[in-house]
Amino acid sequence: MKLHNVTFILLVVGGLNWLAVGLFNWDISAVLGGPASLVSKAVYVLVGLSAVYEVVAHKENCKACTSAPSV
């Protein structure tokens, strides 16, 4: 699996977590042992690093950005 696919999946997980927090006041970290647990912190760090990677590598991975003519 390419790094782009992994980071995209992690960003979706992070986005759905924020949706659950906003709508239901439920954080996935509660299932992973609480916000202070090592597993929760690792997930948060991986989601954050995925966002940084996608921001940096977006242009080369995005079909819409590479196929659209430059203005």
CHARMM internal coordinates of N, CA and C (Angstrom, degrees):
IC EDIT
DIST 1 N 1 CA 1.4627
DIST 1 CA 1 C 1.5271
ANGL 1 N 1 CA 1 C 108.31
DIST 1 C 2 N 1.2944
ANGL 1 CA 1 C 2 N 115.31
DIHE 1 N 1 CA 1 C 2 N 132.92
DIST 2 N 2 CA 1.4554
ANGL 1 C 2 N 2 CA 119.82
DIHE 1 CA 1 C 2 N 2 CA -178.52
DIST 2 CA 2 C 1.5305
ANGL 2 N 2 CA 2 C 111.19
DIHE 1 C 2 N 2 CA 2 C -72.69
DIST 2 C 3 N 1.3209
ANGL 2 CA 2 C 3 N 115.06
DIHE 2 N 2 CA 2 C 3 N 153.21
DIST 3 N 3 CA 1.4627
ANGL 2 C 3 N 3 CA 120.88
DIHE 2 CA 2 C 3 N 3 CA -179.31
DIST 3 CA 3 C 1.5248
ANGL 3 N 3 CA 3 C 111.17
DIHE 2 C 3 N 3 CA 3 C -57.36
DIST 3 C 4 N 1.3171
ANGL 3 CA 3 C 4 N 116.83
DIHE 3 N 3 CA 3 C 4 N -37.66
DIST 4 N 4 CA 1.4628
ANGL 3 C 4 N 4 CA 120.51
DIHE 3 CA 3 C 4 N 4 CA 179.17
DIST 4 CA 4 C 1.5313
ANGL 4 N 4 CA 4 C 110.95
DIHE 3 C 4 N 4 CA 4 C -59.60
DIST 4 C 5 N 1.3175
ANGL 4 CA 4 C 5 N 117.57
DIHE 4 N 4 CA 4 C 5 N -42.15
DIST 5 N 5 CA 1.4612
ANGL 4 C 5 N 5 CA 120.95
DIHE 4 CA 4 C 5 N 5 CA 179.66
DIST 5 CA 5 C 1.5246
ANGL 5 N 5 CA 5 C 111.46
DIHE 4 C 5 N 5 CA 5 C -64.51
DIST 5 C 6 N 1.3212
ANGL 5 CA 5 C 6 N 116.49
DIHE 5 N 5 CA 5 C 6 N -41.86
DIST 6 N 6 CA 1.4656
ANGL 5 C 6 N 6 CA 120.75
DIHE 5 CA 5 C 6 N 6 CA 179.68
DIST 6 CA 6 C 1.5271
ANGL 6 N 6 CA 6 C 110.09
DIHE 5 C 6 N 6 CA 6 C -64.46
DIST 6 C 7 N 1.3230
ANGL 6 CA 6 C 7 N 116.86
DIHE 6 N 6 CA 6 C 7 N -46.19
DIST 7 N 7 CA 1.4637
ANGL 6 C 7 N 7 CA 119.22
DIHE 6 CA 6 C 7 N 7 CA -179.16
DIST 7 CA 7 C 1.5194
ANGL 7 N 7 CA 7 C 111.25
DIHE 6 C 7 N 7 CA 7 C -65.88
DIST 7 C 8 N 1.3247
ANGL 7 CA 7 C 8 N 116.86
DIHE 7 N 7 CA 7 C 8 N -36.31
DIST 8 N 8 CA 1.4635
ANGL 7 C 8 N 8 CA 119.94
DIHE 7 CA 7 C 8 N 8 CA 177.85
DIST 8 CA 8 C 1.5258
ANGL 8 N 8 CA 8 C 110.66
DIHE 7 C 8 N 8 CA 8 C -63.37
DIST 8 C 9 N 1.3180
ANGL 8 CA 8 C 9 N 117.39
DIHE 8 N 8 CA 8 C 9 N -44.38
DIST 9 N 9 CA 1.4727
ANGL 8 C 9 N 9 CA 120.98
DIHE 8 CA 8 C 9 N 9 CA 178.38
DIST 9 CA 9 C 1.5255
ANGL 9 N 9 CA 9 C 110.68
DIHE 8 C 9 N 9 CA 9 C -61.71
DIST 9 C 10 N 1.3167
ANGL 9 CA 9 C 10 N 116.80
DIHE 9 N 9 CA 9 C 10 N -43.14
DIST 10 N 10 CA 1.4718
ANGL 9 C 10 N 10 CA 119.81
DIHE 9 CA 9 C 10 N 10 CA 178.61
DIST 10 CA 10 C 1.5239
ANGL 10 N 10 CA 10 C 111.37
DIHE 9 C 10 N 10 CA 10 C -63.57
DIST 10 C 11 N 1.3233
ANGL 10 CA 10 C 11 N 117.81
DIHE 10 N 10 CA 10 C 11 N -37.35
DIST 11 N 11 CA 1.4609
ANGL 10 C 11 N 11 CA 120.24
DIHE 10 CA 10 C 11 N 11 CA 177.82
DIST 11 CA 11 C 1.5234
ANGL 11 N 11 CA 11 C 111.34
DIHE 10 C 11 N 11 CA 11 C -67.55
DIST 11 C 12 N 1.3062
ANGL 11 CA 11 C 12 N 117.57
DIHE 11 N 11 CA 11 C 12 N -36.18
DIST 12 N 12 CA 1.4676
ANGL 11 C 12 N 12 CA 120.98
DIHE 11 CA 11 C 12 N 12 CA 175.86
DIST 12 CA 12 C 1.5284
ANGL 12 N 12 CA 12 C 109.85
DIHE 11 C 12 N 12 CA 12 C -64.88
DIST 12 C 13 N 1.3236
ANGL 12 CA 12 C 13 N 116.90
DIHE 12 N 12 CA 12 C 13 N -44.33
DIST 13 N 13 CA 1.4703
ANGL 12 C 13 N 13 CA 120.70
DIHE 12 CA 12 C 13 N 13 CA 177.26
DIST 13 CA 13 C 1.5290
ANGL 13 N 13 CA 13 C 109.99
DIHE 12 C 13 N 13 CA 13 C -59.27
DIST 13 C 14 N 1.3305
ANGL 13 CA 13 C 14 N 116.69
DIHE 13 N 13 CA 13 C 14 N -44.89
DIST 14 N 14 CA 1.4602
ANGL 13 C 14 N 14 CA 120.32
DIHE 13 CA 13 C 14 N 14 CA 178.97
DIST 14 CA 14 C 1.5202
ANGL 14 N 14 CA 14 C 112.28
DIHE 13 C 14 N 14 CA 14 C -63.66
DIST 14 C 15 N 1.3238
ANGL 14 CA 14 C 15 N 116.46
DIHE 14 N 14 CA 14 C 15 N -41.13
DIST 15 N 15 CA 1.4613
ANGL 14 C 15 N 15 CA 119.98
DIHE 14 CA 14 C 15 N 15 CA 178.57
DIST 15 CA 15 C 1.5130
ANGL 15 N 15 CA 15 C 112.58
DIHE 14 C 15 N 15 CA 15 C -65.72
DIST 15 C 16 N 1.3275
ANGL 15 CA 15 C 16 N 116.78
DIHE 15 N 15 CA 15 C 16 N -41.52
DIST 16 N 16 CA 1.4642
ANGL 15 C 16 N 16 CA 119.78
DIHE 15 CA 15 C 16 N 16 CA 177.12
DIST 16 CA 16 C 1.5220
ANGL 16 N 16 CA 16 C 111.57
DIHE 15 C 16 N 16 CA 16 C -66.13
DIST 16 C 17 N 1.3231
ANGL 16 CA 16 C 17 N 116.54
DIHE 16 N 16 CA 16 C 17 N -33.87
DIST 17 N 17 CA 1.4612
ANGL 16 C 17 N 17 CA 119.76
DIHE 16 CA 16 C 17 N 17 CA 175.64
DIST 17 CA 17 C 1.5282
ANGL 17 N 17 CA 17 C 110.64
DIHE 16 C 17 N 17 CA 17 C -62.72
DIST 17 C 18 N 1.3300
ANGL 17 CA 17 C 18 N 116.86
DIHE 17 N 17 CA 17 C 18 N -45.31
DIST 18 N 18 CA 1.4656
ANGL 17 C 18 N 18 CA 119.54
DIHE 17 CA 17 C 18 N 18 CA 178.65
DIST 18 CA 18 C 1.5312
ANGL 18 N 18 CA 18 C 111.08
DIHE 17 C 18 N 18 CA 18 C -64.67
DIST 18 C 19 N 1.3140
ANGL 18 CA 18 C 19 N 117.75
DIHE 18 N 18 CA 18 C 19 N -35.29
DIST 19 N 19 CA 1.4612
ANGL 18 C 19 N 19 CA 121.08
DIHE 18 CA 18 C 19 N 19 CA 175.49
DIST 19 CA 19 C 1.5305
ANGL 19 N 19 CA 19 C 110.27
DIHE 18 C 19 N 19 CA 19 C -62.02
DIST 19 C 20 N 1.3227
ANGL 19 CA 19 C 20 N 116.39
DIHE 19 N 19 CA 19 C 20 N -45.58
DIST 20 N 20 CA 1.4710
ANGL 19 C 20 N 20 CA 120.63
DIHE 19 CA 19 C 20 N 20 CA 179.16
DIST 20 CA 20 C 1.5254
ANGL 20 N 20 CA 20 C 111.46
DIHE 19 C 20 N 20 CA 20 C -63.79
DIST 20 C 21 N 1.3272
ANGL 20 CA 20 C 21 N 116.88
DIHE 20 N 20 CA 20 C 21 N -38.15
DIST 21 N 21 CA 1.4711
ANGL 20 C 21 N 21 CA 120.28
DIHE 20 CA 20 C 21 N 21 CA 177.28
DIST 21 CA 21 C 1.5249
ANGL 21 N 21 CA 21 C 110.18
DIHE 20 C 21 N 21 CA 21 C -65.12
DIST 21 C 22 N 1.3172
ANGL 21 CA 21 C 22 N 116.62
DIHE 21 N 21 CA 21 C 22 N -44.96
DIST 22 N 22 CA 1.4602
ANGL 21 C 22 N 22 CA 120.71
DIHE 21 CA 21 C 22 N 22 CA -177.81
DIST 22 CA 22 C 1.5169
ANGL 22 N 22 CA 22 C 113.87
DIHE 21 C 22 N 22 CA 22 C -67.89
DIST 22 C 23 N 1.3243
ANGL 22 CA 22 C 23 N 116.89
DIHE 22 N 22 CA 22 C 23 N -40.63
DIST 23 N 23 CA 1.4617
ANGL 22 C 23 N 23 CA 119.70
DIHE 22 CA 22 C 23 N 23 CA -176.27
DIST 23 CA 23 C 1.5281
ANGL 23 N 23 CA 23 C 113.66
DIHE 22 C 23 N 23 CA 23 C -86.97
DIST 23 C 24 N 1.3255
ANGL 23 CA 23 C 24 N 116.34
DIHE 23 N 23 CA 23 C 24 N -39.35
DIST 24 N 24 CA 1.4603
ANGL 23 C 24 N 24 CA 120.18
DIHE 23 CA 23 C 24 N 24 CA -170.65
DIST 24 CA 24 C 1.5187
ANGL 24 N 24 CA 24 C 114.30
DIHE 23 C 24 N 24 CA 24 C -119.71
DIST 24 C 25 N 1.3352
ANGL 24 CA 24 C 25 N 117.50
DIHE 24 N 24 CA 24 C 25 N -0.40
DIST 25 N 25 CA 1.4584
ANGL 24 C 25 N 25 CA 122.64
DIHE 24 CA 24 C 25 N 25 CA -176.67
DIST 25 CA 25 C 1.5283
ANGL 25 N 25 CA 25 C 110.54
DIHE 24 C 25 N 25 CA 25 C 55.68
DIST 25 C 26 N 1.3431
ANGL 25 CA 25 C 26 N 115.80
DIHE 25 N 25 CA 25 C 26 N 38.96
DIST 26 N 26 CA 1.4616
ANGL 25 C 26 N 26 CA 122.81
DIHE 25 CA 25 C 26 N 26 CA -179.44
DIST 26 CA 26 C 1.5195
ANGL 26 N 26 CA 26 C 108.91
DIHE 25 C 26 N 26 CA 26 C -122.83
DIST 26 C 27 N 1.3184
ANGL 26 CA 26 C 27 N 116.32
DIHE 26 N 26 CA 26 C 27 N 125.65
DIST 27 N 27 CA 1.4558
ANGL 26 C 27 N 27 CA 122.53
DIHE 26 CA 26 C 27 N 27 CA -177.91
DIST 27 CA 27 C 1.5244
ANGL 27 N 27 CA 27 C 108.91
DIHE 26 C 27 N 27 CA 27 C -109.69
DIST 27 C 28 N 1.3269
ANGL 27 CA 27 C 28 N 116.86
DIHE 27 N 27 CA 27 C 28 N 135.07
DIST 28 N 28 CA 1.4578
ANGL 27 C 28 N 28 CA 120.63
DIHE 27 CA 27 C 28 N 28 CA -179.39
DIST 28 CA 28 C 1.5275
ANGL 28 N 28 CA 28 C 111.69
DIHE 27 C 28 N 28 CA 28 C -60.94
DIST 28 C 29 N 1.3059
ANGL 28 CA 28 C 29 N 117.89
DIHE 28 N 28 CA 28 C 29 N -21.55
DIST 29 N 29 CA 1.4634
ANGL 28 C 29 N 29 CA 120.15
DIHE 28 CA 28 C 29 N 29 CA 179.61
DIST 29 CA 29 C 1.5264
ANGL 29 N 29 CA 29 C 111.59
DIHE 28 C 29 N 29 CA 29 C -63.92
DIST 29 C 30 N 1.3468
ANGL 29 CA 29 C 30 N 117.22
DIHE 29 N 29 CA 29 C 30 N -22.22
DIST 30 N 30 CA 1.4632
ANGL 29 C 30 N 30 CA 119.97
DIHE 29 CA 29 C 30 N 30 CA 176.30
DIST 30 CA 30 C 1.5271
ANGL 30 N 30 CA 30 C 110.30
DIHE 29 C 30 N 30 CA 30 C -62.75
DIST 30 C 31 N 1.3273
ANGL 30 CA 30 C 31 N 117.24
DIHE 30 N 30 CA 30 C 31 N -35.45
DIST 31 N 31 CA 1.4658
ANGL 30 C 31 N 31 CA 121.44
DIHE 30 CA 30 C 31 N 31 CA 178.86
DIST 31 CA 31 C 1.5261
ANGL 31 N 31 CA 31 C 110.87
DIHE 30 C 31 N 31 CA 31 C -75.90
DIST 31 C 32 N 1.3138
ANGL 31 CA 31 C 32 N 116.07
DIHE 31 N 31 CA 31 C 32 N -29.85
DIST 32 N 32 CA 1.4647
ANGL 31 C 32 N 32 CA 121.28
DIHE 31 CA 31 C 32 N 32 CA -175.93
DIST 32 CA 32 C 1.5253
ANGL 32 N 32 CA 32 C 113.39
DIHE 31 C 32 N 32 CA 32 C -89.60
DIST 32 C 33 N 1.3052
ANGL 32 CA 32 C 33 N 117.76
DIHE 32 N 32 CA 32 C 33 N 10.76
DIST 33 N 33 CA 1.4623
ANGL 32 C 33 N 33 CA 120.53
DIHE 32 CA 32 C 33 N 33 CA 176.24
DIST 33 CA 33 C 1.5127
ANGL 33 N 33 CA 33 C 114.40
DIHE 32 C 33 N 33 CA 33 C 108.15
DIST 33 C 34 N 1.3152
ANGL 33 CA 33 C 34 N 117.98
DIHE 33 N 33 CA 33 C 34 N 12.45
DIST 34 N 34 CA 1.4652
ANGL 33 C 34 N 34 CA 121.33
DIHE 33 CA 33 C 34 N 34 CA 179.60
DIST 34 CA 34 C 1.5095
ANGL 34 N 34 CA 34 C 111.35
DIHE 33 C 34 N 34 CA 34 C 95.56
DIST 34 C 35 N 1.3300
ANGL 34 CA 34 C 35 N 115.88
DIHE 34 N 34 CA 34 C 35 N 160.55
DIST 35 N 35 CA 1.4706
ANGL 34 C 35 N 35 CA 119.93
DIHE 34 CA 34 C 35 N 35 CA -174.98
DIST 35 CA 35 C 1.5247
ANGL 35 N 35 CA 35 C 114.00
DIHE 34 C 35 N 35 CA 35 C -65.29
DIST 35 C 36 N 1.3266
ANGL 35 CA 35 C 36 N 118.09
DIHE 35 N 35 CA 35 C 36 N -20.95
DIST 36 N 36 CA 1.4616
ANGL 35 C 36 N 36 CA 120.15
DIHE 35 CA 35 C 36 N 36 CA -178.82
DIST 36 CA 36 C 1.5241
ANGL 36 N 36 CA 36 C 112.69
DIHE 35 C 36 N 36 CA 36 C -91.89
DIST 36 C 37 N 1.3410
ANGL 36 CA 36 C 37 N 117.80
DIHE 36 N 36 CA 36 C 37 N -3.20
DIST 37 N 37 CA 1.4677
ANGL 36 C 37 N 37 CA 119.35
DIHE 36 CA 36 C 37 N 37 CA -177.41
DIST 37 CA 37 C 1.5234
ANGL 37 N 37 CA 37 C 110.48
DIHE 36 C 37 N 37 CA 37 C -72.77
DIST 37 C 38 N 1.3103
ANGL 37 CA 37 C 38 N 114.35
DIHE 37 N 37 CA 37 C 38 N 154.62
DIST 38 N 38 CA 1.4603
ANGL 37 C 38 N 38 CA 120.59
DIHE 37 CA 37 C 38 N 38 CA -179.17
DIST 38 CA 38 C 1.5308
ANGL 38 N 38 CA 38 C 111.39
DIHE 37 C 38 N 38 CA 38 C -63.11
DIST 38 C 39 N 1.3319
ANGL 38 CA 38 C 39 N 116.94
DIHE 38 N 38 CA 38 C 39 N -37.64
DIST 39 N 39 CA 1.4749
ANGL 38 C 39 N 39 CA 120.63
DIHE 38 CA 38 C 39 N 39 CA 179.89
DIST 39 CA 39 C 1.5286
ANGL 39 N 39 CA 39 C 110.16
DIHE 38 C 39 N 39 CA 39 C -64.17
DIST 39 C 40 N 1.3292
ANGL 39 CA 39 C 40 N 117.34
DIHE 39 N 39 CA 39 C 40 N -46.38
DIST 40 N 40 CA 1.4653
ANGL 39 C 40 N 40 CA 120.93
DIHE 39 CA 39 C 40 N 40 CA 179.51
DIST 40 CA 40 C 1.5180
ANGL 40 N 40 CA 40 C 111.06
DIHE 39 C 40 N 40 CA 40 C -61.29
DIST 40 C 41 N 1.3157
ANGL 40 CA 40 C 41 N 116.50
DIHE 40 N 40 CA 40 C 41 N -44.62
DIST 41 N 41 CA 1.4614
ANGL 40 C 41 N 41 CA 119.51
DIHE 40 CA 40 C 41 N 41 CA 179.55
DIST 41 CA 41 C 1.5209
ANGL 41 N 41 CA 41 C 111.18
DIHE 40 C 41 N 41 CA 41 C -63.24
DIST 41 C 42 N 1.3342
ANGL 41 CA 41 C 42 N 116.93
DIHE 41 N 41 CA 41 C 42 N -38.36
DIST 42 N 42 CA 1.4601
ANGL 41 C 42 N 42 CA 120.14
DIHE 41 CA 41 C 42 N 42 CA 178.74
DIST 42 CA 42 C 1.5280
ANGL 42 N 42 CA 42 C 110.49
DIHE 41 C 42 N 42 CA 42 C -64.54
DIST 42 C 43 N 1.3237
ANGL 42 CA 42 C 43 N 117.49
DIHE 42 N 42 CA 42 C 43 N -41.87
DIST 43 N 43 CA 1.4641
ANGL 42 C 43 N 43 CA 120.69
DIHE 42 CA 42 C 43 N 43 CA 178.17
DIST 43 CA 43 C 1.5211
ANGL 43 N 43 CA 43 C 110.02
DIHE 42 C 43 N 43 CA 43 C -63.17
DIST 43 C 44 N 1.3289
ANGL 43 CA 43 C 44 N 117.82
DIHE 43 N 43 CA 43 C 44 N -45.51
DIST 44 N 44 CA 1.4589
ANGL 43 C 44 N 44 CA 120.86
DIHE 43 CA 43 C 44 N 44 CA 179.18
DIST 44 CA 44 C 1.5278
ANGL 44 N 44 CA 44 C 111.42
DIHE 43 C 44 N 44 CA 44 C -60.77
DIST 44 C 45 N 1.3239
ANGL 44 CA 44 C 45 N 117.71
DIHE 44 N 44 CA 44 C 45 N -41.97
DIST 45 N 45 CA 1.4648
ANGL 44 C 45 N 45 CA 121.16
DIHE 44 CA 44 C 45 N 45 CA 179.27
DIST 45 CA 45 C 1.5245
ANGL 45 N 45 CA 45 C 110.19
DIHE 44 C 45 N 45 CA 45 C -65.63
DIST 45 C 46 N 1.3281
ANGL 45 CA 45 C 46 N 117.62
DIHE 45 N 45 CA 45 C 46 N -42.82
DIST 46 N 46 CA 1.4651
ANGL 45 C 46 N 46 CA 120.30
DIHE 45 CA 45 C 46 N 46 CA 179.40
DIST 46 CA 46 C 1.5207
ANGL 46 N 46 CA 46 C 111.98
DIHE 45 C 46 N 46 CA 46 C -64.72
DIST 46 C 47 N 1.3188
ANGL 46 CA 46 C 47 N 117.68
DIHE 46 N 46 CA 46 C 47 N -39.43
DIST 47 N 47 CA 1.4677
ANGL 46 C 47 N 47 CA 120.74
DIHE 46 CA 46 C 47 N 47 CA 177.07
DIST 47 CA 47 C 1.5271
ANGL 47 N 47 CA 47 C 109.75
DIHE 46 C 47 N 47 CA 47 C -64.91
DIST 47 C 48 N 1.3158
ANGL 47 CA 47 C 48 N 117.89
DIHE 47 N 47 CA 47 C 48 N -42.94
DIST 48 N 48 CA 1.4658
ANGL 47 C 48 N 48 CA 121.48
DIHE 47 CA 47 C 48 N 48 CA 178.37
DIST 48 CA 48 C 1.5203
ANGL 48 N 48 CA 48 C 112.29
DIHE 47 C 48 N 48 CA 48 C -63.51
DIST 48 C 49 N 1.3284
ANGL 48 CA 48 C 49 N 116.87
DIHE 48 N 48 CA 48 C 49 N -44.44
DIST 49 N 49 CA 1.4618
ANGL 48 C 49 N 49 CA 120.07
DIHE 48 CA 48 C 49 N 49 CA 177.57
DIST 49 CA 49 C 1.5277
ANGL 49 N 49 CA 49 C 111.27
DIHE 48 C 49 N 49 CA 49 C -65.14
DIST 49 C 50 N 1.3255
ANGL 49 CA 49 C 50 N 116.80
DIHE 49 N 49 CA 49 C 50 N -33.85
DIST 50 N 50 CA 1.4609
ANGL 49 C 50 N 50 CA 120.39
DIHE 49 CA 49 C 50 N 50 CA 176.29
DIST 50 CA 50 C 1.5152
ANGL 50 N 50 CA 50 C 111.12
DIHE 49 C 50 N 50 CA 50 C -63.25
DIST 50 C 51 N 1.3220
ANGL 50 CA 50 C 51 N 116.59
DIHE 50 N 50 CA 50 C 51 N -40.72
DIST 51 N 51 CA 1.4666
ANGL 50 C 51 N 51 CA 120.50
DIHE 50 CA 50 C 51 N 51 CA 178.34
DIST 51 CA 51 C 1.5240
ANGL 51 N 51 CA 51 C 110.46
DIHE 50 C 51 N 51 CA 51 C -63.27
DIST 51 C 52 N 1.3254
ANGL 51 CA 51 C 52 N 117.02
DIHE 51 N 51 CA 51 C 52 N -43.23
DIST 52 N 52 CA 1.4644
ANGL 51 C 52 N 52 CA 120.55
DIHE 51 CA 51 C 52 N 52 CA 178.79
DIST 52 CA 52 C 1.5274
ANGL 52 N 52 CA 52 C 109.83
DIHE 51 C 52 N 52 CA 52 C -62.24
DIST 52 C 53 N 1.3187
ANGL 52 CA 52 C 53 N 117.03
DIHE 52 N 52 CA 52 C 53 N -45.38
DIST 53 N 53 CA 1.4626
ANGL 52 C 53 N 53 CA 121.07
DIHE 52 CA 52 C 53 N 53 CA 179.02
DIST 53 CA 53 C 1.5237
ANGL 53 N 53 CA 53 C 111.19
DIHE 52 C 53 N 53 CA 53 C -59.91
DIST 53 C 54 N 1.3114
ANGL 53 CA 53 C 54 N 117.50
DIHE 53 N 53 CA 53 C 54 N -46.05
DIST 54 N 54 CA 1.4649
ANGL 53 C 54 N 54 CA 120.81
DIHE 53 CA 53 C 54 N 54 CA -178.32
DIST 54 CA 54 C 1.5276
ANGL 54 N 54 CA 54 C 111.54
DIHE 53 C 54 N 54 CA 54 C -65.21
DIST 54 C 55 N 1.3161
ANGL 54 CA 54 C 55 N 117.69
DIHE 54 N 54 CA 54 C 55 N -36.39
DIST 55 N 55 CA 1.4662
ANGL 54 C 55 N 55 CA 120.38
DIHE 54 CA 54 C 55 N 55 CA 177.34
DIST 55 CA 55 C 1.5308
ANGL 55 N 55 CA 55 C 109.78
DIHE 54 C 55 N 55 CA 55 C -63.76
DIST 55 C 56 N 1.3245
ANGL 55 CA 55 C 56 N 116.33
DIHE 55 N 55 CA 55 C 56 N -43.04
DIST 56 N 56 CA 1.4665
ANGL 55 C 56 N 56 CA 120.54
DIHE 55 CA 55 C 56 N 56 CA -177.69
DIST 56 CA 56 C 1.5323
ANGL 56 N 56 CA 56 C 111.41
DIHE 55 C 56 N 56 CA 56 C -72.78
DIST 56 C 57 N 1.3279
ANGL 56 CA 56 C 57 N 117.48
DIHE 56 N 56 CA 56 C 57 N -42.02
DIST 57 N 57 CA 1.4625
ANGL 56 C 57 N 57 CA 121.14
DIHE 56 CA 56 C 57 N 57 CA -172.61
DIST 57 CA 57 C 1.5278
ANGL 57 N 57 CA 57 C 113.48
DIHE 56 C 57 N 57 CA 57 C -99.20
DIST 57 C 58 N 1.3082
ANGL 57 CA 57 C 58 N 118.21
DIHE 57 N 57 CA 57 C 58 N 6.70
DIST 58 N 58 CA 1.4539
ANGL 57 C 58 N 58 CA 121.37
DIHE 57 CA 57 C 58 N 58 CA -174.38
DIST 58 CA 58 C 1.5247
ANGL 58 N 58 CA 58 C 113.21
DIHE 57 C 58 N 58 CA 58 C -56.37
DIST 58 C 59 N 1.2833
ANGL 58 CA 58 C 59 N 117.17
DIHE 58 N 58 CA 58 C 59 N -48.56
DIST 59 N 59 CA 1.4633
ANGL 58 C 59 N 59 CA 121.57
DIHE 58 CA 58 C 59 N 59 CA -173.61
DIST 59 CA 59 C 1.5306
ANGL 59 N 59 CA 59 C 112.00
DIHE 58 C 59 N 59 CA 59 C -58.95
DIST 59 C 60 N 1.3233
ANGL 59 CA 59 C 60 N 117.45
DIHE 59 N 59 CA 59 C 60 N -39.53
DIST 60 N 60 CA 1.4687
ANGL 59 C 60 N 60 CA 119.34
DIHE 59 CA 59 C 60 N 60 CA -177.99
DIST 60 CA 60 C 1.5293
ANGL 60 N 60 CA 60 C 112.57
DIHE 59 C 60 N 60 CA 60 C -79.71
DIST 60 C 61 N 1.3195
ANGL 60 CA 60 C 61 N 118.01
DIHE 60 N 60 CA 60 C 61 N -20.78
DIST 61 N 61 CA 1.4685
ANGL 60 C 61 N 61 CA 121.31
DIHE 60 CA 60 C 61 N 61 CA -177.95
DIST 61 CA 61 C 1.5272
ANGL 61 N 61 CA 61 C 113.60
DIHE 60 C 61 N 61 CA 61 C -97.51
DIST 61 C 62 N 1.3133
ANGL 61 CA 61 C 62 N 117.90
DIHE 61 N 61 CA 61 C 62 N -16.94
DIST 62 N 62 CA 1.4702
ANGL 61 C 62 N 62 CA 121.45
DIHE 61 CA 61 C 62 N 62 CA -173.38
DIST 62 CA 62 C 1.5304
ANGL 62 N 62 CA 62 C 110.30
DIHE 61 C 62 N 62 CA 62 C -88.17
DIST 62 C 63 N 1.3252
ANGL 62 CA 62 C 63 N 115.93
DIHE 62 N 62 CA 62 C 63 N 117.31
DIST 63 N 63 CA 1.4606
ANGL 62 C 63 N 63 CA 120.17
DIHE 62 CA 62 C 63 N 63 CA 178.57
DIST 63 CA 63 C 1.5247
ANGL 63 N 63 CA 63 C 111.70
DIHE 62 C 63 N 63 CA 63 C -65.96
DIST 63 C 64 N 1.3216
ANGL 63 CA 63 C 64 N 116.64
DIHE 63 N 63 CA 63 C 64 N -35.46
DIST 64 N 64 CA 1.4547
ANGL 63 C 64 N 64 CA 120.17
DIHE 63 CA 63 C 64 N 64 CA -179.82
DIST 64 CA 64 C 1.5329
ANGL 64 N 64 CA 64 C 110.59
DIHE 63 C 64 N 64 CA 64 C -67.28
DIST 64 C 65 N 1.3127
ANGL 64 CA 64 C 65 N 117.14
DIHE 64 N 64 CA 64 C 65 N -36.26
DIST 65 N 65 CA 1.4686
ANGL 64 C 65 N 65 CA 120.04
DIHE 64 CA 64 C 65 N 65 CA -179.48
DIST 65 CA 65 C 1.5216
ANGL 65 N 65 CA 65 C 112.40
DIHE 64 C 65 N 65 CA 65 C -74.78
DIST 65 C 66 N 1.3140
ANGL 65 CA 65 C 66 N 116.55
DIHE 65 N 65 CA 65 C 66 N -34.07
DIST 66 N 66 CA 1.4714
ANGL 65 C 66 N 66 CA 118.90
DIHE 65 CA 65 C 66 N 66 CA -176.99
DIST 66 CA 66 C 1.5190
ANGL 66 N 66 CA 66 C 112.76
DIHE 65 C 66 N 66 CA 66 C -84.96
DIST 66 C 67 N 1.3463
ANGL 66 CA 66 C 67 N 118.21
DIHE 66 N 66 CA 66 C 67 N -23.52
DIST 67 N 67 CA 1.4530
ANGL 66 C 67 N 67 CA 119.76
DIHE 66 CA 66 C 67 N 67 CA -178.89
DIST 67 CA 67 C 1.5225
ANGL 67 N 67 CA 67 C 113.53
DIHE 66 C 67 N 67 CA 67 C -91.99
DIST 67 C 68 N 1.3168
ANGL 67 CA 67 C 68 N 117.58
DIHE 67 N 67 CA 67 C 68 N -17.66
DIST 68 N 68 CA 1.4629
ANGL 67 C 68 N 68 CA 120.57
DIHE 67 CA 67 C 68 N 68 CA -178.71
DIST 68 CA 68 C 1.5293
ANGL 68 N 68 CA 68 C 109.38
DIHE 67 C 68 N 68 CA 68 C -76.76
DIST 68 C 69 N 1.3119
ANGL 68 CA 68 C 69 N 117.26
DIHE 68 N 68 CA 68 C 69 N 139.72
DIST 69 N 69 CA 1.4675
ANGL 68 C 69 N 69 CA 119.04
DIHE 68 CA 68 C 69 N 69 CA 177.45
DIST 69 CA 69 C 1.5207
ANGL 69 N 69 CA 69 C 110.73
DIHE 68 C 69 N 69 CA 69 C -68.53
DIST 69 C 70 N 1.3121
ANGL 69 CA 69 C 70 N 115.68
DIHE 69 N 69 CA 69 C 70 N 146.10
DIST 70 N 70 CA 1.4657
ANGL 69 C 70 N 70 CA 121.19
DIHE 69 CA 69 C 70 N 70 CA 179.44
DIST 70 CA 70 C 1.5243
ANGL 70 N 70 CA 70 C 109.73
DIHE 69 C 70 N 70 CA 70 C -72.42
DIST 70 C 71 N 1.3219
ANGL 70 CA 70 C 71 N 115.52
DIHE 70 N 70 CA 70 C 71 N 144.21
DIST 71 N 71 CA 1.4620
ANGL 70 C 71 N 71 CA 120.70
DIHE 70 CA 70 C 71 N 71 CA 179.32
DIST 71 CA 71 C 1.4906
ANGL 71 N 71 CA 71 C 109.73
DIHE 70 C 71 N 71 CA 71 C -102.28
END
COOR INIT
IC SEED 1 N 1 CA 1 C
IC BUILD
